[in-house]
Amino acid sequence: MANTKLLLIEDVEGLGRSGDIVAVRPGFARNFLLPQQMALLADKSALRMQARLQEERRKKAIHDKKEADELAIQIEGKVLTKIVKVDHDGHMYGSVSAVDVVHLFEEQANLSVEKRCLQLKHALKETGVFPLQVKLKEDVTASFTLKIVPEGSEEASAGETEKK
């Protein structure tokens, strides 16, 4: 089966940026990219539009990089603490997911981070200290530390007194 050539109107993660000509499977084009209005068939009129889209993309990239750099400075080196319930053997009930980390950023650091930006392959299911990364727009990354402490420990009670 031949690939369909499309001009991307919007950035599509894992595929390309707006203004790029990409070759995709016909089903992906027909069922996702074209109905979502993320791409156009790469005909002569679409190719004339390509230069304008690439120029807009360059301007947007400069703006996005500046914003991402500012957010990365705020995130870099942060230490977030999540207090969890554990059983008598020290095993966690449940886990800490990317959504939980996003909520921690909002509560403890007053920062808005998107879930898809977190470099968390799977939910964390044990207590401890975890160095994590956030991948922001324009490939800007920032590192932070997540402490998962059991409820009732000295660290958890110290964290509670700091909040008050």
Kinemage of the C-alpha trace (Angstrom):
@kinemage 1
@onewidth
@group {chain A} dominant
@subgroup {mainchain}
@vectorlist {calphas} color= white
{ca met a 1} P 0.000 0.000 0.000
{ca ala a 2} L 1.389 3.399 -0.970
{ca asn a 3} L 1.833 6.165 1.589
{ca thr a 4} L -0.157 9.389 1.331
{ca lys a 5} L 1.780 12.655 1.163
{ca leu a 6} L 0.393 15.388 3.425
{ca leu a 7} L 1.300 18.936 4.401
{ca leu a 8} L 1.046 19.323 8.180
{ca ile a 9} L -0.941 22.381 9.302
{ca glu a 10} L -0.258 21.756 13.014
{ca asp a 11} L 2.555 20.088 14.933
{ca val a 12} L 1.896 16.360 15.357
{ca glu a 13} L 3.957 14.667 18.066
{ca gly a 14} L 6.104 11.892 16.665
{ca leu a 15} L 5.368 12.873 13.053
{ca gly a 16} L 6.460 16.425 12.282
{ca arg a 17} L 5.936 20.155 12.622
{ca ser a 18} L 3.600 22.480 10.770
{ca gly a 19} L 4.852 23.145 7.247
{ca asp a 20} L 6.477 19.708 6.910
{ca ile a 21} L 5.597 17.353 4.064
{ca val a 22} L 5.159 13.854 5.510
{ca ala a 23} L 4.277 10.449 4.101
{ca val a 24} L 1.786 8.509 6.221
{ca arg a 25} L -0.380 5.449 5.838
{ca pro a 26} L -3.687 6.165 4.067
{ca gly a 27} L -5.762 5.078 7.077
{ca phe a 28} L -3.927 7.431 9.460
{ca ala a 29} L -4.466 10.297 7.027
{ca arg a 30} L -8.120 9.480 6.353
{ca asn a 31} L -9.148 8.625 9.921
{ca phe a 32} L -7.101 11.033 12.028
{ca leu a 33} L -5.053 13.778 10.381
{ca leu a 34} L -7.574 14.988 7.801
{ca pro a 35} L -10.715 14.926 10.038
{ca gln a 36} L -8.811 16.676 12.869
{ca gln a 37} L -7.706 19.300 10.294
{ca met a 38} L -4.071 18.769 11.206
{ca ala a 39} L -3.001 18.205 7.592
{ca leu a 40} L -3.895 18.763 3.931
{ca leu a 41} L -3.220 16.584 0.929
{ca ala a 42} L 0.079 17.740 -0.581
{ca asp a 43} L -1.213 19.163 -3.882
{ca lys a 44} L 0.054 22.291 -5.700
{ca ser a 45} L -2.011 24.760 -3.646
{ca ala a 46} L -0.893 23.135 -0.376
{ca leu a 47} L 2.746 23.335 -1.474
{ca arg a 48} L 2.351 27.107 -2.043
{ca met a 49} L 1.073 27.337 1.552
{ca gln a 50} L 4.115 25.452 2.882
{ca ala a 51} L 6.494 28.444 2.977
{ca arg a 52} L 3.990 30.544 4.948
{ca leu a 53} L 3.387 27.709 7.435
{ca gln a 54} L 7.120 27.192 7.933
{ca glu a 55} L 7.638 30.922 8.600
{ca glu a 56} L 4.781 30.921 11.156
{ca arg a 57} L 6.313 27.807 12.735
{ca arg a 58} L 9.714 29.514 13.074
{ca lys a 59} L 8.130 32.486 14.858
{ca lys a 60} L 6.124 30.183 17.141
{ca ala a 61} L 9.237 28.125 17.901
{ca ile a 62} L 11.105 31.216 19.144
{ca his a 63} L 8.175 32.141 21.420
{ca asp a 64} L 7.724 28.551 22.674
{ca lys a 65} L 11.452 28.172 23.409
{ca lys a 66} L 11.457 31.368 25.477
{ca glu a 67} L 8.434 30.204 27.519
{ca ala a 68} L 9.893 26.710 27.971
{ca asp a 69} L 13.243 28.126 29.151
{ca glu a 70} L 11.465 30.279 31.761
{ca leu a 71} L 9.426 27.311 33.025
{ca ala a 72} L 12.517 25.072 33.071
{ca ile a 73} L 14.323 27.567 35.324
{ca gln a 74} L 11.393 27.424 37.777
{ca ile a 75} L 11.217 23.606 37.704
{ca glu a 76} L 14.960 22.889 37.863
{ca gly a 77} L 15.990 21.517 41.249
{ca lys a 78} L 12.476 21.553 42.785
{ca val a 79} L 11.742 18.904 45.391
{ca leu a 80} L 8.124 17.724 45.493
{ca thr a 81} L 6.877 15.537 48.347
{ca lys a 82} L 4.027 13.041 48.117
{ca ile a 83} L 2.778 11.484 51.362
{ca val a 84} L 1.299 8.022 50.809
{ca lys a 85} L -0.374 5.355 52.891
{ca val a 86} L 1.594 2.157 53.435
{ca asp a 87} L 0.796 -1.205 55.001
{ca his a 88} L 2.657 -2.663 58.003
{ca asp a 89} L 5.343 -4.108 55.676
{ca gly a 90} L 6.007 -0.690 54.115
{ca his a 91} L 4.336 -1.425 50.764
{ca met a 92} L 2.357 1.432 49.211
{ca tyr a 93} L -1.376 1.280 48.678
{ca gly a 94} L -1.780 2.268 45.038
{ca ser a 95} L 0.856 4.238 43.145
{ca val a 96} L 1.999 7.732 42.185
{ca ser a 97} L 1.170 8.473 38.542
{ca ala a 98} L 1.958 11.343 36.176
{ca val a 99} L -1.406 12.915 37.045
{ca asp a 100} L -0.445 12.923 40.744
{ca val a 101} L 2.859 14.648 39.902
{ca val a 102} L 0.995 17.311 37.859
{ca his a 103} L -1.219 17.979 40.902
{ca leu a 104} L 1.874 18.203 43.129
{ca phe a 105} L 3.365 20.841 40.809
{ca glu a 106} L 0.149 22.872 41.058
{ca glu a 107} L -0.147 22.530 44.866
{ca gln a 108} L 3.481 22.785 46.004
{ca ala a 109} L 5.142 24.909 43.303
{ca asn a 110} L 2.245 26.850 41.707
{ca leu a 111} L 3.413 25.661 38.274
{ca ser a 112} L 1.309 24.322 35.456
{ca val a 113} L 2.943 21.305 33.794
{ca glu a 114} L 1.231 19.112 31.209
{ca lys a 115} L 0.990 15.396 31.923
{ca arg a 116} L 2.501 14.457 28.563
{ca cys a 117} L 5.629 16.499 29.377
{ca leu a 118} L 6.568 14.280 32.343
{ca gln a 119} L 9.200 11.670 31.553
{ca leu a 120} L 7.493 9.015 33.693
{ca lys a 121} L 7.361 5.644 31.930
{ca his a 122} L 5.140 4.001 34.555
{ca ala a 123} L 3.545 4.788 37.890
{ca leu a 124} L 5.847 4.717 40.923
{ca lys a 125} L 4.895 1.949 43.335
{ca glu a 126} L 7.428 2.337 46.143
{ca thr a 127} L 8.547 4.974 48.588
{ca gly a 128} L 11.848 6.768 48.114
{ca val a 129} L 13.508 9.657 46.311
{ca phe a 130} L 13.191 9.735 42.518
{ca pro a 131} L 15.049 12.094 40.168
{ca leu a 132} L 12.636 12.866 37.309
{ca gln a 133} L 12.640 14.991 34.169
{ca val a 134} L 10.136 17.160 32.358
{ca lys a 135} L 10.436 17.574 28.589
{ca leu a 136} L 8.937 20.927 27.617
{ca lys a 137} L 8.335 22.480 24.201
{ca glu a 138} L 11.246 22.856 21.772
{ca asp a 139} L 13.138 20.006 23.479
{ca val a 140} L 13.838 21.985 26.658
{ca thr a 141} L 14.268 19.666 29.660
{ca ala a 142} L 14.332 20.295 33.390
{ca ser a 143} L 15.101 17.973 36.313
{ca phe a 144} L 13.338 17.774 39.653
{ca thr a 145} L 13.131 15.383 42.583
{ca leu a 146} L 10.045 13.550 43.787
{ca lys a 147} L 10.061 12.275 47.388
{ca ile a 148} L 7.482 9.617 48.165
{ca val a 149} L 7.286 9.295 51.946
{ca pro a 150} L 5.088 7.021 54.059
{ca glu a 151} L 2.345 8.592 56.159
{ca gly a 152} L 3.390 8.907 59.801
{ca ser a 153} L 7.150 9.002 59.195
{ca glu a 154} L 9.385 11.824 60.474
{ca glu a 155} L 9.697 13.279 56.948
{ca ala a 156} L 5.922 13.265 56.490
{ca ser a 157} L 5.299 15.016 59.809
{ca ala a 158} L 8.037 17.584 59.022
{ca gly a 159} L 6.345 18.243 55.672
{ca glu a 160} L 3.001 18.736 57.381
{ca thr a 161} L 4.372 21.329 59.805
{ca glu a 162} L 5.997 23.273 56.918
{ca lys a 163} L 2.634 23.539 55.130
{ca lys a 164} L 0.918 25.121 58.139
